[in-house]
Amino acid sequence: MSIAVEMRNITKSFPGVLANDKIDFVVRNGEIHGLLGENGAGKTVLMSILYGLYRPDEGQIFVNEKEVKIDSSATAIKLGIGMVHQHFMLVPSLTVAENIVLGREPTKNKVFLDMDKIMDEIKDLCDRYQLEVDPKALVHTLPVGVQQRVEILKALYREAEILILDEPTSVLTPQEVESLFKAMRTLREQGKAVIFISHKLKEVLAICDKITVLKRGKVVGTVEANETSPSELAEMMVGREVLFTYEKKNVRPEKAVLRVENLQALSDRKLLALKGISFDVCEFEILGIAGVEGNGQTELVEVLAGLREATAGNIYLDGKQVTNTSTSERIDLGVSHVPEDRHKRGLILDFSVVENLILGRHNKPPFTTGWVRLDFEKASDFADGLIQEYSIKTPSKDTLARYLSGGTQQRMIVAREFSRKPKLIIASQPTRGLDVGATEYVRKKLVEMRDQGCAILLISADLDEILGLSDRIAVVYEGKIVAIRDRSGASELELGLLMAGGKSD
């Protein structure tokens, strides 16, 4: 196979950070090439250079064996390079067809859109690459899996021969993942080069031909997918053996810590997002909530954490009615919350490590003295203990949170929330965007808290995470709990069908 892309000696630095250090990277036509690495390993920077979002400090780029200078994404597109970003770049109010041709609209008489030509070209693309979409559908009405197809079609419409997919499976059901993989295989058969960035080792091994691993801005190695394993890849990424299964104490949960009855709540658009949800979570138990994002999970977490008002139904904590009590009251009653958006809900980025670690109890003893004055010495000593216990990698406890890596920020949140000795932990997407090492750490801590008697509600779009950690699994679809299964009786296929609105046998 001929070489589609060759990047030689690519070096890129930012103030205080060497992001790419003399990287060599080769992808061939008709190949799906995986790109792995911890957070901060340099994957995104490298692909941003290839797509023209950054310029390298040193190095050469060759496309189809010709040296090129890529100074913008427009140049990259002209060279046949397309990129599907983790967060979709679609206009929700436009149709599928309008999004696909946006910026390259064919016209009649240089004035009017040539809709017949647009529809014919999109139909031809859909047939050629087995990517089924309705060109007339409004994007905001489509499931995320279909929106992703639109993003891929948009790149193919611009005649992309080299396609970069950045974390494309993060919000898909197993069935949607398989549909995506089918499309990727078709692209490979058509001779295109696909670069697949992911943290999910099982998926990388399932779809890729070769895999390149980066660590601290350098290439650790490139391996054939059929000659390696998840444990070997994880060790290349992290530098040590990584756990993928977690032993849990064999206990029989009996006492319900959280009970939810017929809960209803509105979305930000004032539409009914929760439609009579009922469930309970017991001590010594992890109840996993599985579902494609956008089916009421965010509203459920916010209502349980006291961040959104319930319009109907009841919430009980240890038998006490807490339905519309404040967040502060719930913290006092033993509720801890690991939010899905660590920047928006979990941290104050311009506060120091110390200040973030005491949030939620900064106005209570032992951190306050008379007239609510903060005792900086006690706060500092407390932070020292958590930094050591939770291995928080920070230059200083006075460093601002915004200057720490995503994995370190998540450790700070976990340390703060778990150190309260909670009765209930609400963990929402706790490992989103984390590399394999940080993911292992957070999951291990959740199991430890469960084994200490804590009730844990785990909300995750990662079905492997749900299956790996949960004792029971509830599936949410369109604001309703459609099924609850014991982990021992739950299959990935059945859960995937339920998550997509289907019915199990």
C-alpha positions as CSV (number, residue, x, y, z in Angstrom):
1,M,0.0,0.0,0.0
2,S,1.2,3.5,-0.8
3,I,1.9,6.0,1.9
4,A,-1.0,8.5,2.5
5,V,0.6,10.6,5.2
6,E,4.1,10.8,6.6
7,M,5.1,13.1,9.4
8,R,8.8,13.3,10.0
9,N,10.6,14.7,13.1
10,I,7.5,16.8,14.1
11,T,8.3,19.0,17.1
12,K,5.8,21.4,18.7
13,S,6.2,23.3,22.0
14,F,4.0,25.7,23.9
15,P,5.2,27.8,26.9
16,G,6.6,25.3,29.4
17,V,5.4,22.2,27.5
18,L,7.1,20.1,24.8
19,A,3.9,18.7,23.2
20,N,5.5,16.8,20.3
21,D,9.1,15.7,20.4
22,K,10.6,14.6,17.1
23,I,7.6,12.4,16.2
24,D,7.6,10.2,13.1
25,F,4.2,8.9,12.1
26,V,3.2,7.0,8.9
27,V,-0.3,6.1,7.7
28,R,-0.9,4.2,4.4
29,N,-3.8,4.3,2.0
30,G,-6.4,1.6,2.7
31,E,-5.4,1.4,6.4
32,I,-7.1,2.2,9.7
33,H,-4.4,3.5,12.0
34,G,-5.1,3.8,15.8
35,L,-3.5,6.6,17.8
36,L,-3.3,6.1,21.5
37,G,-1.8,7.9,24.5
38,E,-2.5,9.3,27.9
39,N,-4.0,12.7,28.3
40,G,-1.3,15.2,27.4
41,A,0.7,12.6,25.3
42,G,0.5,14.8,22.2
43,K,-2.1,13.0,20.1
44,T,-4.4,16.0,19.6
45,V,-1.6,18.4,18.9
46,L,-0.1,16.0,16.3
47,M,-3.4,15.7,14.5
48,S,-4.1,19.4,14.8
49,I,-0.8,20.0,13.0
50,L,-1.9,17.6,10.2
51,Y,-5.2,19.4,9.9
52,G,-3.6,22.8,9.8
53,L,-4.8,24.1,13.2
54,Y,-1.2,24.4,14.5
55,R,2.1,24.8,12.7
56,P,5.1,22.6,13.7
57,D,8.2,24.2,15.1
58,E,10.2,21.6,13.2
59,G,9.6,18.7,10.9
60,Q,8.2,17.8,7.5
61,I,4.8,16.6,6.3
62,F,4.3,14.5,3.2
63,V,0.9,13.8,1.6
64,N,0.9,11.0,-1.0
65,E,4.7,11.2,-0.8
66,K,5.0,14.9,-1.7
67,E,6.2,17.4,0.9
68,V,3.5,19.9,1.8
69,K,3.1,23.0,4.0
70,I,-0.2,22.9,5.9
71,D,-0.8,26.4,7.2
72,S,-4.6,26.2,7.7
73,S,-7.5,23.7,7.8
74,A,-8.5,25.1,4.3
75,T,-5.1,23.9,3.0
76,A,-5.6,20.5,4.7
77,I,-9.0,20.1,3.1
78,K,-7.6,20.9,-0.3
79,L,-5.0,18.2,0.2
80,G,-7.8,15.7,1.0
81,I,-7.5,15.7,4.8
82,G,-10.8,15.7,6.8
83,M,-11.3,15.7,10.5
84,V,-14.4,14.7,12.6
85,H,-14.0,16.4,15.9
86,Q,-15.1,14.9,19.2
87,H,-17.7,17.7,19.6
88,F,-19.6,17.9,16.4
89,M,-19.3,21.0,14.2
90,L,-22.8,20.9,12.8
91,V,-25.5,23.7,12.6
92,P,-28.5,22.1,14.5
93,S,-31.1,24.3,12.8
94,L,-30.0,23.3,9.2
95,T,-30.9,20.1,7.4
96,V,-28.5,17.3,6.8
97,A,-28.0,18.3,3.2
98,E,-27.4,22.0,4.1
99,N,-24.7,20.9,6.7
100,I,-23.0,18.6,4.3
101,V,-22.6,21.2,1.5
102,L,-22.1,24.2,3.7
103,G,-19.3,26.4,2.3
104,R,-19.2,24.4,-1.0
105,E,-22.8,24.8,-2.2
106,P,-23.4,24.0,-5.9
107,T,-25.6,26.7,-7.5
108,K,-27.6,27.3,-10.7
109,N,-26.6,30.4,-12.6
110,K,-24.3,31.2,-9.7
111,V,-27.3,32.4,-7.7
112,F,-29.7,29.6,-6.7
113,L,-28.9,26.4,-4.8
114,D,-28.9,23.4,-7.1
115,M,-30.9,21.2,-4.8
116,D,-31.2,18.4,-7.4
117,K,-27.5,18.2,-7.7
118,I,-27.0,18.3,-3.9
119,M,-29.5,15.5,-3.3
120,D,-27.9,13.3,-6.1
121,E,-24.4,13.9,-4.7
122,I,-25.4,13.1,-1.1
123,K,-27.3,9.9,-2.2
124,D,-24.2,8.8,-4.2
125,L,-22.0,9.3,-1.1
126,C,-24.5,7.5,1.2
127,D,-24.6,4.5,-1.2
128,R,-20.9,4.4,-1.8
129,Y,-19.9,4.4,1.8
130,Q,-23.0,2.7,3.3
131,L,-23.8,5.8,5.5
132,E,-27.6,6.0,5.6
133,V,-29.1,9.4,6.4
134,D,-32.1,11.5,5.5
135,P,-30.8,14.6,3.7
136,K,-34.0,16.5,4.5
137,A,-33.9,15.9,8.2
138,L,-33.1,18.8,10.6
139,V,-29.8,17.9,12.4
140,H,-31.2,18.7,15.9
141,T,-33.8,16.0,15.5
142,L,-31.2,13.3,14.8
143,P,-29.6,10.8,17.3
144,V,-25.9,11.4,17.9
145,G,-24.9,8.3,15.9
146,V,-26.6,9.7,12.8
147,Q,-25.1,13.2,13.4
148,Q,-21.7,11.5,13.3
149,R,-22.5,10.0,9.9
150,V,-23.4,13.5,8.8
151,E,-19.9,14.7,10.0
152,I,-18.2,11.9,8.0
153,L,-20.3,12.6,4.9
154,K,-19.4,16.3,5.2
155,A,-15.7,15.4,5.1
156,L,-16.2,13.0,2.2
157,Y,-18.2,15.6,0.3
158,R,-15.0,17.7,0.4
159,E,-13.2,14.7,-1.2
160,A,-11.3,13.7,1.9
161,E,-8.9,10.8,1.3
162,I,-7.4,11.0,4.8
163,L,-9.9,11.0,7.6
164,I,-9.1,11.8,11.2
165,L,-11.7,10.5,13.7
166,D,-11.2,12.0,17.2
167,E,-12.9,9.9,20.0
168,P,-15.8,9.1,17.6
169,T,-17.5,6.4,19.8
170,S,-17.7,8.3,23.1
171,V,-21.5,8.8,23.0
172,L,-22.6,5.9,20.9
173,T,-24.6,2.7,21.7
174,P,-22.9,-0.6,20.9
175,Q,-25.1,-0.9,17.8
176,E,-24.1,2.6,16.6
177,V,-20.4,1.8,17.2
178,E,-20.8,-1.3,15.0
179,S,-22.5,0.9,12.3
180,L,-19.6,3.3,12.5
181,F,-17.0,0.5,12.2
182,K,-18.9,-0.9,9.2
183,A,-18.5,2.6,7.6
184,M,-14.8,2.7,8.5
185,R,-14.2,-0.7,6.9
186,T,-16.0,0.6,3.7
187,L,-13.7,3.6,3.7
188,R,-10.7,1.3,4.0
189,E,-11.9,-0.9,1.2
190,Q,-12.3,2.3,-0.9
191,G,-8.6,2.9,-0.4
192,K,-8.9,5.8,2.1
193,A,-6.6,6.3,5.1
194,V,-8.4,6.5,8.5
195,I,-6.7,7.8,11.7
196,F,-8.7,6.6,14.8
197,I,-8.0,8.4,18.1
198,S,-9.6,6.6,21.1
199,H,-9.1,5.7,24.8
200,K,-11.1,2.5,24.3
201,L,-8.5,-0.2,23.8
202,K,-11.1,-2.9,22.9
203,E,-12.4,-0.8,20.1
204,V,-9.0,0.1,18.8
205,L,-8.0,-3.5,18.6
206,A,-11.3,-4.4,16.9
207,I,-11.1,-2.0,14.0
208,C,-7.5,-0.9,13.5
209,D,-4.7,-2.5,11.3
210,K,-1.9,-0.7,13.1
211,I,-1.6,1.2,16.3
212,T,0.9,4.0,17.3
213,V,1.3,4.8,21.0
214,L,2.5,8.2,22.2
215,K,3.8,9.0,25.7
216,R,5.0,12.5,26.8
217,G,5.2,13.8,23.3
218,K,7.3,10.9,21.9
219,V,6.4,7.7,20.0
220,V,6.7,4.7,22.2
221,G,6.1,2.3,19.3
222,T,3.9,1.2,16.4
223,V,2.4,-2.3,16.5
224,E,0.2,-4.5,14.4
225,A,-3.2,-4.7,16.0
226,N,-3.4,-8.5,15.5
227,E,-0.1,-9.0,17.4
228,T,-0.8,-7.0,20.6
229,S,-3.3,-7.0,23.5
230,P,-5.1,-4.4,25.7
231,S,-2.7,-5.1,28.6
232,E,0.4,-4.5,26.3
233,L,-1.1,-1.3,24.9
234,A,-1.9,0.0,28.3
235,E,1.6,-0.7,29.6
236,M,3.0,1.1,26.6
237,M,0.8,4.1,27.4
238,V,1.2,4.2,31.1
239,G,4.6,2.5,31.7
240,R,3.1,-0.2,34.1
241,E,0.5,-2.9,34.2
242,V,-3.1,-1.6,34.2
243,L,-6.1,-3.3,35.8
244,F,-9.2,-3.8,33.7
245,T,-11.3,-5.8,36.2
246,Y,-12.1,-4.9,39.8
247,E,-12.7,-7.3,42.6
248,K,-15.6,-6.3,44.8
249,K,-16.7,-7.5,48.2
250,N,-19.4,-10.1,48.0
251,V,-22.1,-8.5,50.1
252,R,-25.9,-8.5,49.9
253,P,-27.2,-4.9,49.8
254,E,-30.4,-4.5,51.8
255,K,-30.7,-0.9,53.2
256,A,-31.8,1.6,50.6
257,V,-29.8,4.8,51.0
258,L,-31.4,6.7,48.1
259,R,-35.0,6.1,47.0
260,V,-36.5,8.0,44.0
261,E,-40.3,7.8,43.4
262,N,-42.0,9.0,40.2
263,L,-39.5,11.8,39.7
264,Q,-40.3,14.5,37.1
265,A,-38.3,17.5,36.0
266,L,-38.1,20.0,33.1
267,S,-35.1,20.5,30.8
268,D,-33.6,23.9,30.1
269,R,-36.0,24.3,27.2
270,K,-38.9,23.7,29.6
271,L,-39.7,20.3,28.1
272,L,-40.4,17.3,30.3
273,A,-37.0,15.6,30.6
274,L,-37.8,13.2,33.5
275,K,-41.0,11.3,33.1
276,G,-41.8,9.5,36.3
277,I,-38.5,7.9,37.2
278,S,-38.3,5.4,40.1
279,F,-35.4,3.4,41.6
280,D,-33.4,2.9,44.7
281,V,-29.7,2.5,45.5
282,C,-28.6,0.5,48.5
283,E,-25.5,0.6,50.7
284,F,-22.6,-1.6,49.4
285,E,-24.1,-1.2,45.9
286,I,-23.2,0.5,42.6
287,L,-26.3,1.1,40.5
288,G,-25.3,2.0,36.9
289,I,-27.5,4.2,34.8
290,A,-26.9,3.3,31.1
291,G,-28.2,5.3,28.2
292,V,-27.2,7.4,25.2
293,E,-26.6,11.0,26.3
294,G,-29.6,13.3,26.1
295,N,-32.1,10.9,27.5
296,G,-32.5,12.7,30.8
297,Q,-29.3,11.7,32.6
298,T,-28.1,15.3,33.1
299,E,-31.4,16.5,34.5
300,L,-31.6,13.4,36.8
301,V,-28.2,14.1,38.3
302,E,-28.9,17.8,38.7
303,V,-32.2,17.1,40.5
304,L,-30.6,14.6,42.8
305,A,-27.7,17.0,43.6
306,G,-30.1,19.9,44.3
307,L,-29.1,21.8,41.2
308,R,-32.5,21.6,39.4
309,E,-36.0,21.6,40.8
310,A,-38.2,18.5,40.7
311,T,-41.7,19.3,39.3
312,A,-43.2,16.1,40.7
313,G,-42.2,13.0,42.7
314,N,-40.1,12.4,45.8
315,I,-36.4,11.9,46.7
316,Y,-35.6,10.1,50.0
317,L,-32.1,9.9,51.6
318,D,-32.0,7.4,54.5
319,G,-35.8,7.7,54.6
320,K,-35.7,11.5,54.9
321,Q,-37.6,13.6,52.3
322,V,-35.1,15.8,50.5
323,T,-36.8,16.5,47.2
324,N,-36.3,20.2,46.9
325,T,-33.7,20.8,49.7
326,S,-30.6,22.8,48.8
327,T,-27.3,21.4,47.6
328,S,-25.6,22.5,50.9
329,E,-28.2,20.6,52.9
330,R,-27.7,17.4,50.9
331,I,-23.9,17.7,51.4
332,D,-24.5,17.9,55.1
333,L,-26.7,14.8,54.9
334,G,-24.0,12.8,53.2
335,V,-24.3,13.3,49.4
336,S,-21.2,13.7,47.3
337,H,-21.3,14.6,43.6
338,V,-18.7,13.9,40.9
339,P,-20.1,16.1,38.0
340,E,-20.0,15.3,34.3
341,D,-18.4,18.7,33.5
342,R,-15.5,19.1,35.9
343,H,-14.9,22.7,34.7
344,K,-18.5,23.9,35.0
345,R,-19.6,22.1,38.1
346,G,-16.6,20.5,39.7
347,L,-14.0,23.2,40.1
348,I,-13.4,26.9,40.3
349,L,-10.5,27.1,37.8
350,D,-9.1,30.3,39.2
351,F,-9.0,28.9,42.7
352,S,-5.9,27.1,44.1
353,V,-5.7,23.4,44.8
354,V,-6.2,24.0,48.5
355,E,-9.3,26.2,47.9
356,N,-10.9,23.6,45.6
357,L,-10.2,20.7,48.0
358,I,-12.2,22.4,50.8
359,L,-15.1,23.6,48.6
360,G,-18.4,22.6,50.2
361,R,-17.1,22.7,53.7
362,H,-15.0,25.9,53.5
363,N,-17.5,27.6,55.8
364,K,-17.6,24.9,58.4
365,P,-15.3,23.6,61.2
366,P,-12.4,22.9,61.2
367,F,-11.7,25.3,58.3
368,T,-13.5,28.3,59.9
369,T,-13.2,30.0,63.2
370,G,-15.3,32.7,64.8
371,W,-17.1,35.1,62.4
372,V,-16.6,32.6,59.6
373,R,-12.9,33.3,59.1
374,L,-11.0,30.8,57.1
375,D,-8.2,29.0,59.0
376,F,-5.6,28.8,56.2
377,E,-3.3,26.6,58.2
378,K,-5.8,23.9,58.8
379,A,-7.0,24.1,55.2
380,S,-3.4,23.8,54.0
381,D,-2.7,20.8,56.3
382,F,-5.9,19.1,55.0
383,A,-4.9,19.7,51.4
384,D,-1.5,18.2,52.1
385,G,-3.1,15.0,53.3
386,L,-5.4,14.6,50.3
387,I,-2.6,15.5,47.8
388,Q,-0.6,12.6,49.3
389,E,-3.4,10.1,49.7
390,Y,-4.9,10.6,46.2
391,S,-1.5,11.2,44.4
392,I,-2.6,14.6,43.1
393,K,0.2,15.7,40.7
394,T,0.6,19.4,41.2
395,P,3.6,21.7,41.2
396,S,2.2,23.2,44.4
397,K,-0.9,23.2,46.5
398,D,-1.2,26.9,45.6
399,T,-1.3,26.2,41.9
400,L,-4.5,27.3,40.2
401,A,-6.7,24.4,39.1
402,R,-6.8,25.5,35.4
403,Y,-3.1,24.7,35.0
404,L,-3.5,21.1,35.9
405,S,-4.2,18.2,33.5
406,G,-7.7,16.8,33.2
407,G,-6.7,13.6,35.1
408,T,-5.3,15.6,38.0
409,Q,-8.4,17.9,38.1
410,Q,-10.5,14.7,38.3
411,R,-8.4,13.4,41.1
412,M,-9.0,16.6,43.0
413,I,-12.7,16.3,42.7
414,V,-12.7,12.6,43.7
415,A,-10.4,13.4,46.7
416,R,-12.7,16.2,47.9
417,E,-16.0,14.3,47.4
418,F,-14.8,11.0,48.8
419,S,-13.0,12.4,51.8
420,R,-16.4,13.6,53.2
421,K,-17.2,10.0,54.1
422,P,-20.5,10.2,52.1
423,K,-23.5,7.9,52.4
424,L,-24.3,8.4,48.7
425,I,-22.0,9.2,45.7
426,I,-23.5,10.5,42.5
427,A,-20.8,9.9,39.9
428,S,-21.7,11.3,36.5
429,Q,-19.4,10.4,33.6
430,P,-16.5,10.1,36.1
431,T,-13.9,9.0,33.5
432,R,-14.9,11.0,30.5
433,G,-11.9,12.2,28.6
434,L,-9.5,10.5,30.9
435,D,-6.7,8.2,29.7
436,V,-6.4,4.6,30.7
437,G,-4.3,5.2,33.8
438,A,-6.5,7.9,35.2
439,T,-9.6,5.9,34.3
440,E,-8.2,2.9,36.2
441,Y,-7.6,5.1,39.3
442,V,-11.2,6.6,39.4
443,R,-12.9,3.2,38.9
444,K,-10.8,1.6,41.6
445,K,-11.7,4.4,44.0
446,L,-15.4,4.0,43.2
447,V,-15.2,0.2,44.0
448,E,-13.3,1.0,47.3
449,M,-16.1,3.4,48.4
450,R,-18.7,0.8,47.5
451,D,-16.9,-1.8,49.6
452,Q,-16.8,0.6,52.5
453,G,-20.7,0.7,52.5
454,C,-21.3,3.7,50.3
455,A,-24.3,3.7,47.9
456,I,-23.1,4.8,44.5
457,L,-25.2,6.0,41.5
458,L,-23.0,5.7,38.4
459,I,-24.1,7.5,35.3
460,S,-22.0,6.7,32.2
461,A,-22.3,6.7,28.5
462,D,-19.5,4.1,28.5
463,L,-21.2,0.7,28.5
464,D,-18.0,-1.1,29.3
465,E,-17.7,1.0,32.5
466,I,-21.3,0.3,33.4
467,L,-20.8,-3.5,32.9
468,G,-17.5,-3.5,34.7
469,L,-18.5,-1.7,37.9
470,S,-22.2,-2.0,38.5
471,D,-24.1,-4.5,40.7
472,R,-27.4,-3.6,39.1
473,I,-28.0,-1.7,35.8
474,A,-30.9,0.6,35.0
475,V,-31.4,1.8,31.4
476,V,-32.8,5.2,30.7
477,Y,-34.5,6.2,27.4
478,E,-36.4,9.4,26.7
479,G,-36.6,10.3,30.4
480,K,-37.9,6.9,31.6
481,I,-36.3,3.9,33.2
482,V,-37.1,1.2,30.7
483,A,-35.4,-1.7,32.5
484,I,-33.4,-2.7,35.6
485,R,-31.2,-5.7,35.4
486,D,-28.8,-7.5,37.8
487,R,-25.3,-7.3,36.4
488,S,-25.1,-11.1,36.3
489,G,-28.1,-11.3,33.9
490,A,-27.2,-8.3,31.7
491,S,-25.7,-8.6,28.2
492,E,-24.2,-5.8,26.2
493,L,-26.5,-6.7,23.2
494,E,-29.7,-6.4,25.3
495,L,-28.5,-3.2,27.0
496,G,-27.6,-1.7,23.7
497,L,-31.1,-2.4,22.3
498,L,-32.7,-0.9,25.3
499,M,-30.5,2.2,25.1
500,A,-31.7,2.7,21.5
501,G,-35.4,2.4,22.4
502,G,-35.8,-1.2,21.4
503,K,-37.2,-4.1,23.4
504,S,-35.3,-7.0,24.8
505,D,-36.5,-10.6,24.3
